[in-house]
């Protein structure tokens, strides 16, 4: 059974998560951090909540403390660590940093141990087959972490090259397979033209178990429509024109927002990067998409 998922970052732009689900996405990973918080994380994390099971990932950078990086990710997540296990994105080349495979494994283990201790979840590792063969380890202890395998080739070819498992040792198999970076971004509600697509290795019940027992929504919550600003209106913290103290910014013409409720001539949109608490806009300034 093929269970389709996507992963996003700032490069995906604004995401219409309801459209993503309508076009087949059943789970998602969202980039939380690298050197700092991903500019689109808060917006996507909040807007995807309750829409589909989602997890956060951190891109490990060899240039600074792996323990501090794990702590940064957890600080960004706050009380909501997601339904899916948090993920270590392991793809930066260690060679320019003068690291030997043994030290790479030490640093990776420190990050994973810190992340597991602070979240209570066993993380998943995103790593390529040949990357792990060069820089990783075949020790059995690594197999306790689920594997997210990026490999843009037919699975028959991957199994041929790997002796049938599709995974580097010591993993007996992959849990998630990122099979392309050329999915149709617009179809998934992204501003970007291309989207990473993934396949979960199991049934819907397996995915629900992987998501910590969180049920997969049978239908989308009936809240929210997508709108675009037809000018550059002021955004207010409350639907009140009589005060200038409640102006918290402006929407740029063409910006997309998800409206979750209306009050008189006002529309409230869900939180996004520029407006972490959301905001109120005069309804006439928005055009439904």
FENSUL-V150826 format. One record per backbone hydrogen bond with DSSP energy under -0.5 kcal/mol. NH is the residue of the N-H (numbers start at 1). CO is the residue of the C=O. Records with the same first field share a line. If there is no record, write none. Layout:
BEGIN
NH = CO + CO
END
This chain:
BEGIN
3 = 1 + 200
4 = 2
5 = 198
6 = 27
7 = 196
8 = 29
12 = 9
13 = 10
16 = 189
17 = 15
20 = 16
21 = 17
22 = 18
23 = 19
24 = 21
25 = 20
26 = 4
27 = 4
28 = 53
29 = 6
30 = 55
31 = 8
32 = 57
33 = 57
34 = 36
38 = 32
41 = 38
44 = 40
45 = 41
46 = 42
47 = 43
48 = 44
49 = 45 + 46
51 = 48
52 = 48
53 = 26
55 = 28
57 = 30
58 = 87
59 = 33
60 = 58 + 89
64 = 61
69 = 65
70 = 66
71 = 67
72 = 68
73 = 69
74 = 70
75 = 71
76 = 72
77 = 73
78 = 74
80 = 77
81 = 79
83 = 54
84 = 54
87 = 56
88 = 124
89 = 58 + 87
90 = 88 + 126
91 = 89
97 = 94
98 = 95
99 = 94
103 = 100
104 = 100
105 = 101
106 = 102
107 = 103
108 = 104
109 = 105
110 = 106
111 = 107
112 = 108
113 = 109
114 = 110
115 = 111
116 = 112
117 = 113
118 = 114
119 = 115
120 = 116
123 = 121
124 = 86
125 = 146
126 = 88 + 124
127 = 125 + 148
132 = 128
133 = 129
134 = 130
135 = 131
136 = 132
142 = 139
143 = 140
144 = 141
145 = 142
146 = 144
148 = 125
149 = 147 + 176
150 = 148
151 = 149 + 178
153 = 151
158 = 154
159 = 155
160 = 156
161 = 157
162 = 158
163 = 159 + 160
164 = 159
165 = 162
171 = 168
175 = 147
176 = 147
177 = 199
178 = 149 + 176
179 = 177 + 197
180 = 197
183 = 195
185 = 183 + 193
187 = 184
188 = 184 + 185
189 = 186
190 = 185
191 = 12 + 14
192 = 12
195 = 183
196 = 7
197 = 180
198 = 5
199 = 177
200 = 3
201 = 175
202 = 1 + 200
207 = 203
208 = 204
209 = 205
210 = 206
211 = 207
212 = 209
213 = 208
214 = 211
217 = 215
223 = 221
225 = 259
227 = 257
228 = 287
229 = 255
230 = 285
231 = 285
235 = 249
236 = 280
237 = 246
240 = 238
247 = 244
248 = 235 + 246
249 = 235
251 = 233
254 = 229
255 = 252
257 = 227
259 = 225 + 257
260 = 268
261 = 268
263 = 266
266 = 263
267 = 281
268 = 261
269 = 279
270 = 258
272 = 275
275 = 272
278 = 275
279 = 269
280 = 236
281 = 267
283 = 265
285 = 282
286 = 283
287 = 228
289 = 226
END
